């Protein structure tokens, strides 16, 4: 019986977060329900969903995450926390997140190391997409 439950847990965890969950988070965010949006995006980011990490990062930067939602947040670190989530999204392969960090460099005083890593990852992903586009074009 224990093995059966373990197998069920493994199967369930592999389907733990999907695009429907992300879309629900976006809906909550657009309706101003920041707590529920935060919960969904935080869970997705913990499961390495790149889009959730990016949205979560912007929730911090836009000050939509308050102490009521995350009791560790403070005005001093809120932007750094946001950048760290966007950077995680970039590292997970979200080219838009990499571009966001590059674009935010001067406006939000993004750390040089994070900026450089994001810029490098952006260039790597751009090359991958260009190669993939070339491969797809030759198929037709």
C-alpha positions as CSV (number, residue, x, y, z in Angstrom):
1,X,0.0,0.0,0.0
2,X,2.8,2.4,0.8
3,X,4.4,1.8,-2.6
4,X,1.1,2.5,-4.3
5,X,0.7,5.8,-2.4
6,X,4.3,6.8,-3.3
7,X,3.7,6.1,-7.0
8,X,0.5,8.2,-6.9
9,X,2.4,11.0,-5.3
10,X,5.2,10.9,-7.9
11,X,2.6,10.9,-10.7
12,X,0.7,13.8,-9.2
13,X,3.9,15.8,-8.6
14,X,4.8,15.5,-12.3
15,X,1.6,17.3,-13.2
16,X,1.8,19.8,-10.3
17,X,1.8,23.0,-12.3
18,X,0.6,23.8,-15.8
19,X,-0.4,26.6,-18.1
20,X,-3.9,26.6,-16.6
21,X,-2.5,27.4,-13.2
22,X,-0.4,30.2,-14.7
23,X,-3.4,31.6,-16.5
24,X,-5.4,31.6,-13.3
25,X,-2.5,33.6,-11.7
26,X,-2.6,36.1,-14.5
27,X,-6.4,36.5,-14.0
28,X,-6.0,37.1,-10.3
29,X,-3.2,39.6,-11.0
30,X,-5.3,41.5,-13.5
31,X,-8.3,41.6,-11.1
32,X,-6.1,43.0,-8.3
33,X,-6.2,39.8,-6.2
34,X,-2.4,39.9,-5.5
35,X,-2.4,37.3,-2.7
36,X,-3.9,34.5,-4.8
37,X,-1.7,35.6,-7.8
38,X,1.3,35.5,-5.5
39,X,0.5,32.0,-4.2
40,X,0.1,30.6,-7.7
41,X,3.3,32.3,-9.1
42,X,5.3,31.4,-6.0
43,X,4.3,27.7,-6.3
44,X,5.0,27.7,-10.1
45,X,8.4,29.3,-9.6
46,X,9.3,26.8,-6.9
47,X,8.5,24.1,-9.5
48,X,10.8,26.0,-12.0
49,X,8.1,27.4,-14.2
50,X,10.0,30.2,-15.9
51,X,6.9,32.3,-16.6
52,X,5.7,32.2,-13.0
53,X,9.2,33.3,-11.8
54,X,9.0,36.3,-14.2
55,X,5.5,37.3,-13.1
56,X,6.5,36.9,-9.4
57,X,9.5,39.1,-10.0
58,X,7.4,41.9,-11.5
59,X,4.9,41.6,-8.7
60,X,7.7,42.5,-6.3
61,X,9.1,45.3,-8.4
62,X,5.6,46.8,-8.9
63,X,5.1,46.6,-5.1
64,X,2.1,44.3,-5.4
65,X,3.7,42.0,-2.8
66,X,3.1,43.5,0.6
67,X,4.0,42.4,4.1
68,X,0.5,40.8,4.3
69,X,1.5,38.5,1.5
70,X,5.2,38.0,2.3
71,X,6.1,38.9,5.8
72,X,9.8,39.0,5.0
73,X,9.4,41.8,2.4
74,X,10.7,45.3,3.1
75,X,11.0,48.4,1.0
76,X,14.8,48.2,0.9
77,X,15.0,44.7,-0.6
78,X,11.8,44.5,-2.6
79,X,13.4,45.3,-5.9
80,X,16.3,42.9,-5.3
81,X,13.9,40.1,-4.6
82,X,12.0,40.9,-7.8
83,X,15.2,41.0,-9.8
84,X,16.2,37.6,-8.3
85,X,13.0,36.0,-9.5
86,X,13.3,37.5,-13.0
87,X,16.9,36.3,-13.1
88,X,15.8,32.8,-12.1
89,X,13.3,32.9,-15.0
90,X,16.1,34.0,-17.3
91,X,18.3,31.1,-16.1
92,X,15.4,28.7,-16.7
93,X,15.5,29.8,-20.4
94,X,13.0,32.6,-20.6
95,X,14.5,35.0,-23.1
96,X,12.0,37.7,-22.3
97,X,13.1,37.6,-18.7
98,X,16.8,38.0,-19.8
99,X,15.7,41.0,-21.9
100,X,13.8,42.5,-19.0
101,X,16.9,42.5,-16.8
102,X,19.0,44.1,-19.5
103,X,16.3,46.7,-20.0
104,X,15.9,47.4,-16.2
105,X,19.7,47.8,-15.7
106,X,19.8,51.5,-15.3
107,X,16.3,52.2,-14.0
108,X,16.6,49.7,-11.1
109,X,20.4,49.6,-10.5
110,X,20.6,45.9,-11.4
111,X,23.8,44.4,-10.1
112,X,26.5,44.2,-12.8
113,X,27.0,40.4,-12.3
114,X,23.3,39.7,-12.8
115,X,23.2,42.0,-15.8
116,X,26.2,40.4,-17.4
117,X,24.9,36.9,-16.8
118,X,21.5,37.8,-18.2
119,X,22.9,39.5,-21.2
120,X,25.1,36.4,-21.9
121,X,22.1,34.1,-21.4
122,X,20.0,36.3,-23.7
123,X,22.6,36.0,-26.5
124,X,22.8,32.2,-26.0
125,X,19.0,31.8,-26.2
126,X,18.8,34.1,-29.2
127,X,21.3,31.9,-31.0
128,X,19.3,28.8,-30.1
129,X,16.1,30.3,-31.4
130,X,17.8,31.4,-34.6
131,X,19.2,27.9,-35.2
132,X,15.8,26.4,-34.4
133,X,14.1,28.9,-36.9
134,X,16.6,27.9,-39.6
135,X,15.9,24.2,-38.9
136,X,12.2,24.7,-39.1
137,X,12.4,26.7,-42.3
138,X,14.3,23.9,-44.0
139,X,11.6,21.4,-43.1
140,X,9.0,23.1,-45.3
